[in-house]
Amino acid sequence: MLNSENKSPVNRYKILHVFSRIFIYLLIIVFLTFALFPIFWMISTSLKPNADTYDFPPTWIPKKINFESYIAQLAPRDIGSSHLRPSGGLPRYFKNGMIVSVSVTIFTILLSIFAGYGFSRFSFPGKRRLFIFILATQMFPAVLIIVQLYILFHNLKIINTYYGLILALTALSLPLSIWMLRGFFDRIPRELEEAAWVDGCSVMGALYRIIVPIISPGIIAVALFSFLVAWNNLLFTLTLSIRPEMYTIPPGFLSDYVGQFTYYWAEMSAGAVMVSIPVIIIFILLQKYLVQGLTAGAVKG
């Protein structure tokens, strides 16, 4: 009798523990379903003829696997009797996107290294206010400045150019990149630089020979962040590129697949799958550096 009474609390605890774990697993499954269903639906839609995408109720799995939408992405112009691409289609958009994104990544890394190092190591009047002002620019919606930015770029005659897109998107990604790298610089002891100076290194020599290799995870995080900002941006690229030949992927998709009377869901989904694969691979390989970079800025004020 006593033994059964002593065991009952333990048994209740085990039952409660089992039910709590089941609840947690069910919750995870629900969240994963919400997170992964758009990807499943995008792939499923890309494998259907465009006419089947309008079925109601919708068919979750294609009745017949169709790869025509993927083959059509490589067509330079015509992918249907009523649908003409105004430019080179996905290959042109992919090329423009790579040129702009890689350039933005390079410029963002170089500028944020110098700015982050300056804010971390040097003292000058208004340093704290300037740093707060740079971060505060991230709080303003881009739509508030896009008209003024268009007027400025039009006067500078850099509308419909790679230079204009690179300049605008670099300015968009710089504030957070500076904040991330400053956090990495703050974590490095000054004694390392002082030792390099004693050995004859200049300030720039110590920066690039000693400090930059140490903060390589932060540089990778900045590179990934700035690349994704440029790769996925729609507002700036659509506003500053009027000619379809200069479109990157987001405005190109909007131009090619959204018609006046119909939407080309199958082609849009196939293109989205194709351009997502390299980004997903890069993100999976480098995601730990991105998380580390985002958390490093909060280490020291």
C-alpha positions in Angstrom: 0.0 0.0 0.0 2.8 2.4 1.0 4.8 1.4 -2.1 2.0 2.2 -4.5 1.4 5.5 -2.8 5.0 6.4 -3.1 5.2 5.5 -6.7 2.1 7.3 -7.8 3.6 10.8 -7.8 6.5 9.4 -9.9 4.1 7.8 -12.4 2.1 11.0 -12.6 5.3 12.9 -13.3 6.3 10.4 -16.1 2.8 10.7 -17.7 2.9 14.5 -17.5 6.4 14.4 -19.0 5.3 12.2 -21.9 2.2 14.4 -22.7 4.3 17.6 -22.5 6.8 16.1 -25.1 4.0 15.0 -27.3 2.5 18.5 -27.1 5.9 20.1 -28.0 6.3 17.7 -31.0 2.8 18.5 -32.2 3.5 22.2 -31.9 6.7 21.9 -33.9 4.9 19.9 -36.6 2.3 22.7 -36.8 4.9 25.4 -37.1 6.9 23.4 -39.7 3.7 22.9 -41.7 3.1 26.6 -41.8 6.7 27.3 -42.7 7.2 24.6 -45.3 3.8 24.6 -47.0 4.6 27.7 -49.2 7.7 25.9 -50.5 5.7 22.7 -51.2 3.0 24.7 -53.0 5.6 26.6 -55.1 7.2 23.4 -56.2 3.8 21.7 -56.9 2.6 24.7 -58.9 5.8 24.8 -61.0 5.2 21.2 -62.1 1.6 21.9 -63.4 0.4 23.4 -66.7 -0.6 27.0 -66.1 -4.3 26.2 -66.7 -4.3 23.7 -63.8 -3.2 26.4 -61.4 -6.6 27.9 -61.6 -8.4 24.7 -60.6 -10.9 24.9 -57.7 -10.7 23.1 -55.4 -6.9 23.2 -56.0 -5.0 20.0 -56.7 -2.3 19.6 -54.1 -0.2 17.2 -56.2 0.1 17.7 -60.0 -2.0 15.3 -62.0 0.9 15.0 -64.5 4.5 16.2 -63.9 5.2 19.0 -66.4 8.6 20.6 -66.8 7.6 23.0 -69.5 7.6 25.9 -67.1 11.3 25.2 -66.2 12.3 24.9 -69.9 10.5 28.1 -70.7 12.7 30.0 -68.3 15.6 29.7 -70.7 13.6 31.0 -73.7 14.9 34.5 -74.5 11.5 35.9 -75.4 8.4 33.9 -76.3 7.0 31.4 -73.9 3.5 31.3 -75.1 1.2 32.7 -77.8 0.0 35.5 -75.5 3.0 36.1 -73.3 6.1 37.8 -74.5 8.9 38.7 -72.3 9.9 42.3 -72.7 13.6 41.5 -72.1 15.8 38.5 -71.9 13.8 36.7 -69.3 15.2 34.8 -66.3 18.9 34.5 -67.7 19.0 38.3 -68.1 17.4 38.9 -64.6 19.8 36.4 -63.0 22.8 38.1 -64.6 21.7 41.6 -63.5 20.9 40.3 -60.1 24.4 38.7 -59.7 26.2 41.8 -61.0 24.3 44.1 -58.6 24.3 41.7 -55.6 28.0 40.8 -55.8 29.0 44.4 -56.3 26.9 45.6 -53.3 28.4 42.8 -51.2 32.0 43.9 -52.0 31.4 47.6 -51.4 29.4 46.9 -48.2 32.2 44.8 -46.8 34.9 47.3 -47.6 33.0 50.3 -46.2 31.7 48.6 -43.1 35.2 47.3 -42.2 36.5 50.9 -42.2 33.5 52.4 -40.5 33.1 49.6 -37.9 36.8 49.8 -37.1 36.7 53.6 -36.7 33.7 53.5 -34.4 35.3 50.8 -32.3 38.8 52.1 -32.0 38.9 55.9 -32.4 37.3 58.7 -30.4 36.1 61.8 -32.1 33.4 64.5 -31.3 29.9 63.3 -31.9 30.9 59.7 -32.3 28.0 58.2 -30.3 25.4 60.5 -31.9 26.7 59.7 -35.4 26.5 56.0 -34.7 23.0 56.3 -33.4 22.0 58.4 -36.4 23.4 55.7 -38.8 21.4 53.0 -37.0 18.3 55.2 -36.9 18.2 55.4 -40.7 17.1 51.7 -40.6 13.9 52.8 -38.8 12.5 54.8 -41.7 10.6 53.0 -44.4 12.3 53.0 -47.7 9.1 54.2 -49.4 9.6 57.6 -47.7 12.8 58.4 -49.5 12.3 56.6 -52.8 10.9 59.7 -54.6 13.7 61.9 -53.5 16.2 59.2 -54.3 14.7 58.9 -57.8 14.9 62.7 -58.4 18.6 62.7 -57.2 19.6 59.8 -59.3 17.8 61.3 -62.3 19.7 64.5 -61.9 22.9 62.5 -61.7 21.9 60.6 -64.8 22.4 57.2 -63.2 18.8 55.9 -63.6 18.8 52.5 -65.5 22.5 51.9 -64.6 24.3 49.3 -62.5 26.0 52.2 -60.7 22.7 53.6 -59.5 21.4 50.3 -58.2 24.7 49.4 -56.5 24.9 52.8 -54.8 21.3 52.7 -53.5 21.5 49.1 -52.3 24.9 49.6 -50.7 23.5 52.5 -48.7 20.5 50.4 -47.7 22.7 47.5 -46.3 25.5 49.6 -44.7 23.9 50.7 -41.4 23.3 47.2 -40.0 26.6 45.9 -41.5 28.5 48.7 -39.7 26.7 47.7 -36.5 27.6 44.1 -36.9 31.3 44.6 -37.6 31.6 47.1 -34.8 30.5 44.4 -32.4 33.2 42.1 -33.7 35.9 44.8 -33.4 34.8 45.6 -29.8 35.5 41.9 -28.8 39.1 42.0 -30.0 41.7 43.1 -27.4 43.6 46.3 -28.3 46.8 44.6 -27.2 46.9 42.6 -30.5 47.1 45.8 -32.5 49.6 47.4 -30.2 51.8 44.3 -30.5 51.6 44.6 -34.3 52.5 48.3 -34.1 55.6 47.5 -32.0 56.6 45.0 -34.7 56.5 47.7 -37.3 52.9 47.4 -38.7 51.0 50.5 -39.6 47.4 51.0 -38.6 46.2 49.6 -41.9 48.7 46.8 -41.8 47.5 45.7 -38.4 43.9 45.9 -39.5 44.3 43.7 -42.5 47.0 41.3 -41.3 45.8 40.8 -37.7 42.2 42.0 -37.1 40.4 41.1 -40.4 41.4 37.4 -40.3 40.1 37.2 -36.7 36.7 38.8 -37.6 36.2 36.7 -40.7 32.9 35.2 -39.3 31.6 38.7 -39.0 32.7 39.5 -42.6 30.9 36.4 -43.9 27.8 37.5 -42.0 27.9 40.9 -43.5 28.5 39.4 -47.0 25.5 37.1 -46.7 23.3 39.9 -45.3 24.2 42.5 -47.9 23.9 39.9 -50.7 20.4 38.9 -49.7 19.3 42.6 -49.3 20.4 43.3 -52.9 19.1 40.0 -54.3 15.6 40.3 -52.9 15.0 44.0 -53.1 12.0 45.0 -55.2 11.3 48.7 -54.4 14.7 50.2 -55.2 15.3 48.0 -58.3 11.8 48.6 -59.7 12.0 52.4 -59.2 15.6 53.0 -60.3 15.4 50.7 -63.3 12.7 51.8 -65.8 13.9 49.7 -68.7 13.1 45.9 -68.4 16.6 45.1 -69.7 18.0 46.4 -66.3 15.6 44.5 -64.1 16.9 42.1 -61.5 14.8 39.1 -60.4 12.1 40.6 -58.2 10.9 43.3 -60.7 11.6 40.9 -63.6 9.1 38.4 -62.1 6.6 41.2 -61.6 7.0 42.3 -65.2 6.9 38.9 -66.9 4.4 36.9 -64.9 1.8 39.4 -63.7 -0.4 40.3 -66.7 -3.4 42.6 -67.0 -5.9 39.8 -67.2 -4.1 36.7 -66.0 -1.2 35.5 -63.9 1.4 33.0 -65.1 1.6 31.1 -61.8 3.4 28.0 -63.2 6.2 30.0 -64.9 6.6 32.3 -61.8 6.8 29.3 -59.5 9.4 27.5 -61.7 11.5 30.7 -61.9 11.2 31.1 -58.1 12.4 27.6 -57.5 15.4 28.0 -59.9 16.6 31.3 -58.3 16.0 30.1 -54.8 18.2 27.0 -54.9 21.6 28.8 -55.0 20.5 31.2 -52.3 19.2 28.4 -50.0 22.5 26.5 -50.5 24.6 29.5 -49.6 22.3 30.3 -46.6 22.5 26.7 -45.2 26.3 26.7 -45.5 26.8 30.2 -43.9 23.8 30.6 -41.6 25.9 30.1 -38.4 28.0 33.1 -39.3 24.9 35.2 -39.9 23.5 34.4 -36.5 26.9 35.1 -34.9 27.1 38.4 -36.7 23.6 39.5 -35.6 24.3 38.7 -32.0 27.8 40.2 -31.8 26.6 43.8 -32.1 24.9 43.5 -28.7 28.0 42.5 -26.8 29.3 45.9 -26.2 27.5 49.3 -26.5 
